[in-house]
Amino acid sequence: MQRVAVGAGRRPSVPRAPRTLGRKRSGRPQKPSGRGPFERARRTYRQLRRTWDRPLTAYYLIFGSALLITVLGLVMVYSASMITALQKGLSASYFFQKQLFAALLGTGLLLAASRMPVKLHRALSYPVLAGTVFLMVLVQVPGIGVSVGGNQNWISLGGPFMLQPSEFGKLALILWGADLLARKGDRGLLTQWKHLLVPLIPVAFLLLGLIMLGGDMGTAMILTAILFGLLWLAGAPTRLFVGVLALAGLIVAVLIKTSPHRMDRLACLGATDPGKGDLCWQAVHGIYALASGGWFGSGLGASVEKWGQLPEAHTDFIFAVTGEELGLAGTLSVLALFAALGYAGIRVAGRTEDSFVRYAAGGVTTWITAQAVINIGAVLGLLPIAGVPLPLFSYGGSALLPTMFAIGLLIAFAREEPAARAALAMRQPRFGWKRAGLRWKSMRRRVKKRPSGER
């Protein structure tokens, strides 16, 4: 019998060559998918865009940028005011302590405003307006009003504390104007010019007149910007803007022409030399401070211009000292923070369905942005020196308190968005007393319903 060999009839196996990772069947190298630089850039861009579009982005931007501006402002107030305080025979931290006290009070106002419902904000509009007008009238009463720097806009509160009611006029106009326009908008009356202008324009002119009686043209310019912002948000036609702008320009031209002091400030635009009689001393030394800072500055506390060369170093021209000590990096950081705050305010005003929130958020954003532009433009020599502080940054409690209340308004409005409210509700602590109690109670119910009675 013929034996059959094991494996006979099978096809002999031929060893295959091992496949090379990352190569196609054709033998060409295969590019790893999703690992190229362009793909990574696209993925990063999409991730940043999703993060930017989250419901709480405006909330965190407003709170974070305002907090950083205030803290950095406290540091710079201490650095810029040390020499001025010592020259007056005061403690080196005198102005810093007053600003810190105002910041603590402002923090309380910010927290209170951020927790108030929108209805309460609207209810406060008329009392705030009436109280502000009353205080601005008291400023012009002899023996009560105090003149500082040639402008009579202050009321003495006793000791070193003074109040400038015109700073609260900005907040009063925003709250009252937003409530007025919202009520008229709900009734469909804003399509008529008389309802759009009356009584908004007369009340705004009343505040402007009381401010100009004290000679504070810088605050009047900011109040005018707020008025234009409210009219624009209300949908005022272009013809109205042109007419009101022409009237405001004529009034400003007359006020500047009739004041030699304002004419001197206008003549210092772009000046690089103090000129005859040192008329442009402050503007020129502000440029010197910025130019000597370089990229990263001379160091915190190492400013030279604050040693008596630069007037108002800790108030109107604190941005120049910031540029000298922290350099271009420091000034760009401040600009970026203000840009983030302005963007967040515009986002809140654009995404809300409540007309009052839209007008109020737009008015606050216009106020802070316009004041920052006027102050920084004056320091850079691009605008006349208007004598307005940098919001949340410069020394001055009267300016800091209403501004922080306005920031609280923006935070409250950002929290009131439906998506933001839902996102905040989802971020409650998991192991808090309320949730633990609910979980314990639900377990007790399940235990009682067991038929065996076991625990």
Secondary structure, DSSP 4 states (H G I P E B T S, - for coil): -PPPPTTTTSPPP-PPPPPPTTB-TTSPBPPPTT-SHHHHHHHHHHHHHHHHTSTTHHHHHHHHHHHHHHHHHHHHHHHHHHHHHHHTTS-TTHHHHHHHHHHHHHHHHHHHHHHS-HHHHHHTHHHHHHHHHHHHHHHTSTTTEEEETTEEEEEE-STT-EE-HHHHHHHHHHHHHHHHHHHHHHTT-TTSHHHHHTTHHHHHHHHHHHHHHTT-HHHHHHHHHHHHHHHHHTT--HHHHHHHHHHHHHHHHHHHHT-HHHHHHHHTTT--S--GGGTTHHHHHHHHHHHHHTTT-S-TT--STTTTTSTTTTTTTHHHHHHHHHHHHHHHHHHHHHHHHHHHHHHHHHH---HHHHHHHHHHHHHHHHHHHHHHHHHTTSS-----PPTTTSS-HHHHHHHHHHHHHHHHHHHTSHHHHHHHHHTS-TTSHHHHHHHHHHHHHHHHT-SS---
